[in-house]
Amino acid sequence: MSRERTRTALVTGANRGIGLETVRRLERAGLDVVLAARDRARGLDAARTLGAANIRVEELDVADAGSVAACAQRLADDGIGVDVLVNNAGIYPTDPFFSLDEETLRRTLDVNLMGAFRTCRAFCPGMAERGYGRVVHVSSGLGAVSDGNIPSPAAYGISKAALNALTLVVSAAVPPSVKVNAVCPGWVRTDMGGAGAPTSVEQGADTVAWLALLPDSGPTGGFFRDRTRIAW
Ligand SMILES: NC(=O)c1ccc[n+]([C@@H]2O[C@H](COP(=O)([O-])OP(=O)(O)OC[C@H]3O[C@@H](n4cnc5c(N)ncnc54)[C@H](OP(=O)(O)O)[C@@H]3O)[C@@H](O)[C@H]2O)c1
């Protein structure tokens, strides 16, 4: 009797913060999880804190196209298809517009936007072929344009607005069996959010994991906070 294959999720920037908590939730939900971190040693340390057997650690620097390709190749060589992709890796430079140098903007886009572009290009074709996929872009309300402004440091806001645009582009490019959504986790107590942030890491990862585990009837091409659709 054939047994249905366990779904595999890959979470980028997963050695700490919202990414690590998302790994924990997806593993508890019964998925095999690839904990991807740009520094393998830090990834292994993080995986050890979870103490779970079905977590595989992969080195993945989303800012490096070669690193994304090499990670995808290692997984393919081991017969692992990524069914759920959580693009969580991010950086938060705080320079206001007139202090922002080109290199900082380029680096921010390379991680926050191009990282998701690279992983979507690497893993979404396999999802489309297998007829199942979930993609979650960990974005931010600080990149929302619907209020007529970007209320955040310049490079970060630009990169998250662009990540929201990428969400819509990818969701339109894949079949309906692959659901592609963006999430604002709130202002979360992580290294990025700081100790004064009002939202716990557990709460911050809740909507991320919810979107990663959407049923076939779930939405695609949306932007969510607290499991509720919000304006782009
Ligand atoms: N915290 C908040 O209040 C908040 C609010 C809205 C949205 N977000 C978004 O939520 C996501 C996670 O943030 P967080 O609060 O958990 O931040 P965090 O604790 O600073 O974690 C960021 C993670 O991204 C990784 N990363 C950075 N550059 C990378 C690269 N080139 N390749 C792979 N991984 C890379 C970091 O790895 P290293 O350890 O190697 O640096 C780290 O694991 C980000 O996309 C962030 O923009 C956060």
PDBQT file of the ligand as one rigid body, heavy atoms in Angstrom, charges set to zero:
ROOT
HETATM    1  N1  LIG A 301      10.464  41.753  14.093  1.00  0.00    +0.000 N 
HETATM    2  C1  LIG A 301       9.534  42.528  13.571  1.00  0.00    +0.000 C 
HETATM    3  O1  LIG A 301       8.963  43.386  14.259  1.00  0.00    +0.000 OA
HETATM    4  C2  LIG A 301       9.123  42.361  12.137  1.00  0.00    +0.000 A 
HETATM    5  C3  LIG A 301       8.038  43.129  11.670  1.00  0.00    +0.000 A 
HETATM    6  C4  LIG A 301       7.628  42.976  10.356  1.00  0.00    +0.000 A 
HETATM    7  C5  LIG A 301       8.281  42.081   9.525  1.00  0.00    +0.000 A 
HETATM    8  N2  LIG A 301       9.339  41.370   9.995  1.00  0.00    +0.000 N 
HETATM    9  C6  LIG A 301      10.011  40.443   9.054  1.00  0.00    +0.000 C 
HETATM   10  O2  LIG A 301      10.076  39.155   9.615  1.00  0.00    +0.000 OA
HETATM   11  C7  LIG A 301      11.202  38.459   9.081  1.00  0.00    +0.000 C 
HETATM   12  C8  LIG A 301      11.994  37.832  10.221  1.00  0.00    +0.000 C 
HETATM   13  O3  LIG A 301      12.395  38.875  11.064  1.00  0.00    +0.000 OA
HETATM   14  P1  LIG A 301      12.845  38.660  12.592  1.00  0.00    +0.000 P 
HETATM   15  O4  LIG A 301      12.161  39.718  13.362  1.00  0.00    +0.000 OA
HETATM   16  O5  LIG A 301      12.730  37.250  12.984  1.00  0.00    +0.000 OA
HETATM   17  O6  LIG A 301      14.367  39.119  12.448  1.00  0.00    +0.000 OA
HETATM   18  P2  LIG A 301      15.756  38.559  13.017  1.00  0.00    +0.000 P 
HETATM   19  O7  LIG A 301      15.599  37.971  14.356  1.00  0.00    +0.000 OA
HETATM   20  O8  LIG A 301      16.708  39.677  12.799  1.00  0.00    +0.000 OA
HETATM   21  O9  LIG A 301      16.089  37.359  12.003  1.00  0.00    +0.000 OA
HETATM   22  C9  LIG A 301      16.401  37.623  10.666  1.00  0.00    +0.000 C 
HETATM   23  C10 LIG A 301      16.862  36.325  10.043  1.00  0.00    +0.000 C 
HETATM   24  O10 LIG A 301      17.189  36.572   8.653  1.00  0.00    +0.000 OA
HETATM   25  C11 LIG A 301      18.454  35.991   8.403  1.00  0.00    +0.000 C 
HETATM   26  N3  LIG A 301      19.145  36.572   7.254  1.00  0.00    +0.000 N 
HETATM   27  C12 LIG A 301      19.581  37.846   7.077  1.00  0.00    +0.000 A 
HETATM   28  N4  LIG A 301      20.219  37.945   5.884  1.00  0.00    +0.000 NA
HETATM   29  C13 LIG A 301      20.170  36.714   5.307  1.00  0.00    +0.000 A 
HETATM   30  C14 LIG A 301      20.639  36.167   4.109  1.00  0.00    +0.000 A 
HETATM   31  N5  LIG A 301      21.326  36.915   3.213  1.00  0.00    +0.000 N 
HETATM   32  N6  LIG A 301      20.394  34.858   3.827  1.00  0.00    +0.000 NA
HETATM   33  C15 LIG A 301      19.721  34.083   4.710  1.00  0.00    +0.000 A 
HETATM   34  N7  LIG A 301      19.286  34.534   5.899  1.00  0.00    +0.000 NA
HETATM   35  C16 LIG A 301      19.496  35.839   6.184  1.00  0.00    +0.000 A 
HETATM   36  C17 LIG A 301      19.226  36.167   9.695  1.00  0.00    +0.000 C 
HETATM   37  O11 LIG A 301      20.351  35.300   9.700  1.00  0.00    +0.000 OA
HETATM   38  P3  LIG A 301      21.708  35.651  10.535  1.00  0.00    +0.000 P 
HETATM   39  O12 LIG A 301      21.447  35.188  11.942  1.00  0.00    +0.000 OA
HETATM   40  O13 LIG A 301      22.750  34.857   9.820  1.00  0.00    +0.000 OA
HETATM   41  O14 LIG A 301      21.903  37.133  10.452  1.00  0.00    +0.000 OA
HETATM   42  C18 LIG A 301      18.145  35.777  10.691  1.00  0.00    +0.000 C 
HETATM   43  O15 LIG A 301      18.043  34.361  10.778  1.00  0.00    +0.000 OA
HETATM   44  C19 LIG A 301      11.993  39.499   8.279  1.00  0.00    +0.000 C 
HETATM   45  O16 LIG A 301      11.708  39.346   6.894  1.00  0.00    +0.000 OA
HETATM   46  C20 LIG A 301      11.453  40.815   8.790  1.00  0.00    +0.000 C 
HETATM   47  O17 LIG A 301      11.575  41.858   7.838  1.00  0.00    +0.000 OA
HETATM   48  C21 LIG A 301       9.773  41.483  11.275  1.00  0.00    +0.000 A 
ENDROOT
TORSDOF 0
